[in-house]
Structure formats: structure tokens, C-alpha cells
Amino acid sequence: MNTSQAEIRNPKSEIRSKSEIRKQAMFKTSSRVERSLGHSVIGACFGFRISDFGFALLAALLVSAISAAAQVGVFTKEHIIEYSPEWKGDRFPDGRPKVPDDLLKRMKAVSIEEAWAVLKRRGFNHQFEGNWVIAGPKEPALVGRAVTAYFLPVRPDVNSVIKQKGDKDGRVGGQNSWIIDTVVKGDVIVVDLMGKVIDGTFMGDNLANSIWAKSGGTGVIIHGGARDIEGVEQVPDFPVFNRGWDPSAIADVMLMGINTPIRIGRASVMPGDVVLGKKEGVIFIPAHLAQEVVETSEIVRLRDQFGHQRLREGKYTPGQIDRKWSDDIEKDFTAWLKTKGQELTPYQREKLLQGRTW
């Protein structure tokens, strides 16, 4: 039989070819199984099924997150900016919102309730923490921009890394003093020491004097302890909110982050938040709401003053004042402001009086 060369089959070649085909099929099947398993595991965690592209993207994000989490105390300028997108004003070199000094000065007259009402209306329900031990002025009015920090129970392997990083960065003294070194005028240190008082004393009178000098005398918030109360109370006009006083020195803790998001009791705190501390407690105001808090407080105080005066004069009844005012009362209020040499700010007229219920 005459057979062309193309029709001649090599048995060994055929066997090898079939083997390769089987391997390729097994590889494809394995890849599909692995991919499907990955989809199922991650999908189970997040409650949905994802595509191949989504799987690859999520895997990359997870690797990135793990890599970032492995670095101690990392919350960069870019992170701070990313996590405070509503703030449109100036910022410090470290990325924190720089709420203007004028607003901070006016914030001292704001009550905790007034600030709380604005934040509540805006959906910020976890910004207040009370039940503090307070030292310093009898009528504290602590206001400033938050410099945040948090500690964890000491772990030797991690703490050695922190010390090495501190030496490399040229930091001097104990880790609590590293926080103080970052403070500028108008700042308030807000530190989470896990509520620890014994061996959790963030500062004594020496560090208190340093904080006072660098911050301009704003005060300090310590979810933990402090020591040397007699010396600390000699620092002029320096409110201290903490969880207690103890003669022990700070020990068995390690500094895990400066200017990172932290938790103070039931409150979430971001670097650059405006801190308002009074006898009732401390409220942490997101920077982008600081102006609204101040101007709302100011207009409420004016309206209260007007309403009280008109009630004493008998011009209006309680039912007329203790509700949304009529147009006639609003006109009377505007005229009353002029007699006082005052007027509403553009922000109050354009933002606060629109859609009000008071």
C-alpha cells in the first residue's frame, strides 16, 4: 500500500501528545478549582461572589493592606488627607486639617450640648466621651486641634522595632515624649492608654510644662493616667482630662501610632479633629463641621437672648417663642439685632437659617 508521509503516524509522538493534553486539561481544571475556591472563600467573607478580575484586584488589595499593617505606626500624610475628604481648608505639613485660630477661639463659648446637637444632626453619633477625672481650672474650656496617639501592652519583639525606628528618626527620651515633640501651638494631645492608670501615667509635671509651652496652654486628654498632680496643677490654665492619678511611672506599654485614628471610650477620633472639653466631658468635632458648630451656637445664643427678653416683656407667649418663629417674629429679631449693633454672618443667613426647624 502506498501511503503518503503525512499519513504516517508516530506512536511515541501520539502518546506524548495525549499526555500533554491530559496535563493541560488537569492544569486548567485545577486552576478553575483554585479560582472557584478563592472566590467562594472570599465571597463567603464579604457576602458576594466576584469575577476573575475582581478576585485578582481584591487579592492585590489584601496583599497591600497586609504589607501596610506590618509597618508600626504608619498613617501617612496621604492617609490623613484621604480619610478627611470633607475638609477643604488649609492643612499642616503632616496632613492634619488646620482649622482657623479664629474658629478655635470662638469654640470656647460653645456648650457640649450645642456641639453634640450639630454632630447628631449630621450623623456623627460617636464623638462624645464623659466621666473624666478633671484637674486644672474649675471651669475648664479646653479647645484645640487633636494630635492623636495610642499605646498597646508591651510586646518585646514589636517594641524593639519601635525603639529602632525611634533611634533612626533621632527621637529622644521615652516614647510618650515622642508625641509631645510633634505638638505645635493650638494642638491638644489626645492619647489612648487603654484606660490604664497604674503604670499608665502618660505625663508628670515636667512633661505637662513642656506640653503647655509647645501647645500654647491648651490642655491634654488622656484615656489613661497621669502623675504629680500637685506639680501639674501649678501649670497655669492647663485643663487635664484623664482616668485617674497614680505615683507610678509609665511602664509595660508601647507607642503604636502618632496621628492615627484612635478610640477614646465610645468616641472615634481623627487627627485634626477639634477637641472641646468642658466639665460635662469631651467632644471631638470633625474639622469640616467646626464652623457649623460655632456659628450655630452663636445664632442660638442670640435667639435665646432675644426670646428671653421678649418673654420678660410679655410681647410673645411661650408657645410663640418655643417653636419655629413666625415671619413677624423673625423680622422683630432682625430689628433687635440692629439695635445691638449686630447682624447675622453670611454663613448663618445662607446655611443655617435655610430649612431650620427652630
N, C-alpha and C positions, 0 to 999 in steps of 0.2 A: 504494500500500500504506500502510495506517495503522500506524504504529509508535509505541509509547509512548516517552516521553522517557528512561525508564530503560534502554531497549534500544538507544539511540543511543550508539555508541562513538566516542570522540575518538581518532584515530590518534596524535596527538602525545602525548596523555596515556598511551596504551598503551605507546608507545616509551619514554617517561620511566620509566614504572613497571617495565618489563622491565629497563631499565638499572640502576635502583636495586636490583632483586632480584639482578642479577648482582654488583653491588658488595658487597651484603651477604653473598652466598654466598662471594665471594672473601675478604672480611674474616674470616668465620668459619673458612674453610679455612686462611687464613694464621695466625689465632690458634691453631688446633689444631696446626698445624705447629710454630709457635714454642714452644708449650707442650710439645709432644711432644719437640722438640729439647732444650728446657731440662731436661725430665725425663730424657732419655737421657744428656745430658752430666753432670748432677749424679748421676744414678743410676750412671753408669759410675765416677764418682769414689768413691762410697760403697758400691757393690756391691748396690744395690737400686733398685726403681722406686717412685716416690712419687706420691701423689694430687695433684689440683689444690690442695687445701688445704695439703698437706704441702709442695708446691712453693712456695707463697706464704709459708708460715711459714719455710721454710729460707732463702728469698731475704731475708726481713726480718732473720733472724739473721745472715746473712752481711754485710749492709749494716751492721748494728750492730757486728759484730766488726771490720770494716774501719775503721769510724769510731773505735772504741776503740784499735785498733792504731796509728792515725795519731797518737795522743797520746803524747808522750815520757814514759816513766817512770810510767805510770799503773797503779797497783794499789791501789785504794781500801780504806778500812776495810771496806766491804761485801764487796769481793772476798776479803780475808783471812778474814773470817768465813765466807764461802761455801765457801772451799777448805780450811777446817779444821773440818768439821762434827762430828767426833768429840769435840772439846774442849767440855766442859760447864761449865768453871770461869770465873773472872774473866778479863777482858781489859783490855789497855791502851787508852787513848783511840784509838790508831791501829789497833785491832782485833786486835793480836797476842795469842795466848794468854798468860796470866800465871801460869805455873807457880809454885806457892808457894815462898818462900825456903827453907822447911824441907826441901823435896824437893831443891832445888839443893845445899844444904849436905850432905845425906846422899849425893847423887850422887857426890861426890868420892871416896868409898870404893869405887865400882863399877868393876870392871875392864872393859876393852873387850870381852873375850870374853863376860862376863855380859850386857852390854847387847846385844851382837850376837846372842846366842842367843835373847833375848826377841823382838827385832825379826824375826829369821829365822822364828821360830815363828808370828809374826803376819803373815808375808808381805811384810815390808819388807826387800827384798834388796839395796837400793842406797843404803845410808845411811853406809857407811864409806869413808874415803879415807886412804891411808897414804903412806909415803915422803916425809915432810916434812923440811925443814931447821928445826930447833928451836933457839930461843935462850931464855935466861932460866933458871929453876930447873932443876937437874939432874934432879929428879923432878917433872915438870910434872903438874898436875891442874887443867886448865882446865875450868871449868863455868860456864854462863850461858845466857841466852835469846838466840837469834840475831836480830841486826839484819843483814839481808842487803842486798847491793848488787852491781851488776855494771857493768862497763865494756865498751865496744867500741872498735875502732880509730877514730880521729877521722875525721869527715866534716864538712867546713866548714859545709854548709847545715844539717845537723841540729844541729851543735854551737852554731851561732848561736841556734837556737831554745832550746836548753838554757840558754845564758847569759842570754837574755832572760827566760826563766821564773825563773831564779835571781835576777836583778835585781828582778823583780816581786815575788818572795816574800821579798825582803830578805836573801838569803843572802850571806855574806861569805867571801872567800878562795877558794882553789882548790876544785874540785868534790870532791876527796877529803875536804876538811874539812866539806863539807855533811853527809856521812854521820855524822861524829863529833858534829855538832850535835844529832843526834836521839837520842843514846845516853843512857840512864838507868842507875841502879845495877842491877847484875846482868845487864847486856847484854853480849854478845860480838859484835863486828863480824866478819861473815863476808863477804868480798869476793872476787868473781870478776874477776881481771885477766887472764884468758886464759892464765895461766901465765907471763906476761911479767915478766922480771926487769930487763933493761936498759931504762931509760925506763919501767919498770912498777913503780917503788918507791912503794907506797901511803903509807908514812909514814917519817919520821925520828924523831930523839929528841924534838923539840918536840911533834909530834902524838902520839907514844907517851905522853908525860906527860899530855897532855890526855885521851886515851882512859883511861888509868889513873885519873885523877881522876873522870871522869864515870861510869865503869863500876864503880868500887869495886875496881879491880885485877884484873879477870877475865882479860884477855889478848885476843889477836886471831888470826884465821885469814885468811891472805892467799894466795889462789891467784894469786900474782904475787910481786913483790919488795918489799924494804924497804932502807933505807939507815941510816947512822950506828949501826952495831951496837954500838960501844963506848958511845955515849950511851944507847942503848936498853937495854942490859944493866945500866945503873945504876938503871933503874926497878925498885923492889922488887917481888918476887914477881909478875912480869909475863911469862907464857909467850907466845912468839911462834912461830906455825907459819906458815912461808912456803916459797917455792920457791927462795929464794936472796937474797944481799945484793949490792948494787951501789952505787957512789957517785953514779950518775946520778939526776937528779930525774924525777919522773913527767912524761911527755910523750906527745903523739900518741895520747891516749885520751880518751874522753868518757863521762861518767856517764849510763847509760841507765835506771837504776831504783834506788830505795831501797825496801826491804821488799817485794820481789817474789820469786817463785820463782826460784831460781838453780841452776846446776850447779857443783859443786866436784869436779873429776875425774870419778869414777864415781858420785858421790853426788848425790841430789836434796835440796835444802834449802829449807825453807819458813820465812817469818818466824815467830819464836816457838818454833821447834824448840829443844830443849835440846841444847846443844853439850857434848860430853865429849871432851876432848883429853888424851891421855897419850902416853908415849914411843912406843907402837906406832902411833899415828895418831889420827884424829879420827872420831867417830861422831856423827851428827845424829839425835837421838831425837824422833820426833813427840810433841808436848806431851801428847796423850791417853795415851801409853804410858809417860810418865815415872814415875808411881807404881808401875806394874807392874815396871819395870826396877829401881827402887830396892828395893822390898820383896822381889822375887825374889832379888836379890843378897844382901840381909841374911839371908834364911832359908837360902840356900845356904851362906853363910859359917858360920852357926850349925850347920847339919847337918854340914858338913865338920869343924868343930871337935869336935863330938860323936863323929863316926865315927872321926876320927884318934885321939882319946883312948881309945875303946873298943878299937880295934885294938892300940894300945900295951899296953893292959891285958890283951889276949888274950881278951876276953869274946866277941867275934864274929870270924868268919873274913872274909877279904877278899871271898869270894863272897857273904856275907850283907850286907855293907855296900855293895858296889859294884853294887847293883841296887835295885829298888824294895823298900823295907823291909817286913818283916812287921809285923803288928799289935803283937806283943810288943816289937819294936824301937821302933816309934812311941811306945808307952807309956813305954818307957825314956827316949826322947828328951824327952818332955813332963816327966817327973820330973826329968831332968837340967837342963832349963831352969829349973825352980823352984829348984833348988839354986844356980843362978847369979843368982837374983833377976830372971829374965827370963821373958817369955811372948810368944807369937805375937800379932801385931796382928789385929784383926777381918778386915782385908783379906787377910792371909796365911792365916787359917783358912778364910775363906769363899770366897776367889777362887783362891788359889794352890795349896792342898792338894787341891782338888777336881779329879779327873781327871788328877792328876800322873802322870808316868812315872819319877820319881826319888825 
